[in-house]
């Protein structure tokens, strides 16, 4: 089964992540950051990856360390669950519409981390959540999962809608990329012999 559990503990945070790539999108996410938990729930539900994420952090300072460290740990868990990546589709893309927002995500489970981020939030906060942390999360995720990830905002007026559309678009792209390809069998989706 394609699953993994990863824990990370620093002087700033403690994070535990469990993922099952062949799940139904079940989730149990509790980081102490309300909007972020809502986004993690969307990531699980729309990727069909079961996720349990528990984090405690120095929220008395701000949300940055918690959000970033969850991205790191989730990325490591996804990488571990993918293993050598034999038989997967590898690539995924999705255009996600949510009211005024339209966000495109395209990704490659290449083992070569790279983030292209063209998202512009009209406000600095969504409730108490710093909108700049959305990029920080995806930077940590792409780096530690070894994902080439492009996220482009095509339209959007409302910061909540833009942020949620980004998470859902990445989720749907990730769903496609991690799925077994019935035509691939146990072959590696690369001519290099390794990913």
N, C-alpha and C positions, 0 to 999 in steps of 0.2 A: 504494500500500500504506500502511496506517495504522501507521507506525512512527516512532520518534524516538530520538535519542541526545542526552543532555544530560550535561555535566560541570560540576562545581562544585568550586572550590578556595578554601579559606580558610587562615588560619594554624593552624586546628584540624583540618581534614579535607581529603581529596581524594576525590571521589565521581564515578564514571562509571556511567551507567545507560543501557541500551538496552532498549526495549520494542517488541513487535509485537502489536498488538491482535488480529490474526487468526491467532494462533499455536495451539499445541497444549498450552501450559502447560510448555514446556521452560524450564529455569532453570540459571543458573550464578551463584550468589550467594556472595560472600566479603567479609565486613565485618570479620572478626576477632572478632566477637561470636557465639559458638556458637548460643545459643538464638535470637537474632535471625535468623541465617542460616536456621535451621530454619523460622522463621515466614515469612520471605520466600519460601522454597521452597514453603510451603503456599499463600501468596498467588498465586504464579505458577501452580502446578498446578491450583488450584481455580477460578481466573478464566479459565483457558486463554489467558492473556496470556504470551507468551514474555518472560522477563526475564533480563537479565545485569546484575548489580549488583556492582561492585568498589569497595571503600572502604578507605582507610587513615585512621586518626585518632589522636587523643591518648588512646589507651586507658590510658596510664599514669596519667591523671587519673581518668577513668571512661568509661562507655559513652555518656553523654548526647549529646555533640556528634556522634558518629558516627551514632547512631540518628536524631536529629533531622535531620541533614543528608541522610541517605538518604531520609527522608520528604519533605524539600523537593525533592530532585532527582528522585525518582520521581514526585512530583506534577507537576513541570514537564514531565517526559517524557510522562506520560499526557495532559496538556493539549495538548502539541504534537502528539501522535499523533492526538488526537481532531479537531484542526483546528476547523472551524466547526460540527461536530457534526451535519451534515446526515445524515438517514437513520437515526440511531441510535434505540434504544428510550428512552434518557435515564434512565429510572427502573429501580431494581432493589431487591429485598428478599429476605431469606432467613432462616429460622429454622434454626440449626445445632445439632444435638445431638451431644455428645461425652461419653460416659459420664455423669458426674454433672452436666456443664455443659450449659446451653442458652442460646445467645446469639442475639439477633435483630439483624440489620443492615438498614437501609433507607437508600437514598441517591438523590440527584438530581444529575445532572451539569449543574447549573443555571448554573454560573459564579459562583454566590454561595456562598462558603465559609462553612460553619457546622458545628460539631461539638457534638452532644449525646452525652455519655458517662455512661452509668449502669452502670458495671462496678466491682465491689468485690472486689479480690483479698484472700484471707484471709492471705496472707503478703507480706512486703516484697520477697522475692526468689524467683526460680525458678532454682535453682542459684546462679550468681553474677550473674544478670541482675536488675536493679531492675524490679519490676513496674510502677512508675509510668511507665516509659519506653514502655510499650505505648500509653498515652494520648498521650504526646509524639509518637510516630510518627504516629498517626492525626490528631493536630492539624496537624502539618506537612503530611501528605499531603493532607488535605481543604483546607487553606488554599491550597496551591500548585497543586492540580489544579482548584480551583474547585468543590468537591463539598460539597453539604449532606449530612451524614452523621450518622445516629443509630445508636448501638450500645447495646443494652440487654441486660444479663445477667438472665435469668429464673430460672436455677438455677445452682448451682455450689459445690463444696466444695474442689476441687483447683485451685491457681493455674495449673499447667501446662495443665490441661484448659480452664480459663476463657480463658486467653490464646490458646491454639490455636483454640478455638471462635470467638473474636472475629476472628482473622485469616481463618479459613475462611468465616465468615459474610459478612464484607466481600468476600472474593474471589468468592463465588457471587453476591452482589448486583451487584458490579462486572461480572461476566461477563454478566449479563442486561442491564445498562444500556448497555454499549458495543456490544452486538450490533446489526448492521443489522436494521432492521424492514422486512420485505419489502413491507408495505403502505404504508410511509412513502415509499419511493422516495428521491428526493434532497431531499425537503422537510425543513425545519427543524422539530423537535418543539417548537414554541413559537408562540404567536400574536403575540409581540413583534417577530419578524423578526430576532432575534439572541439568542444564548446566551453 
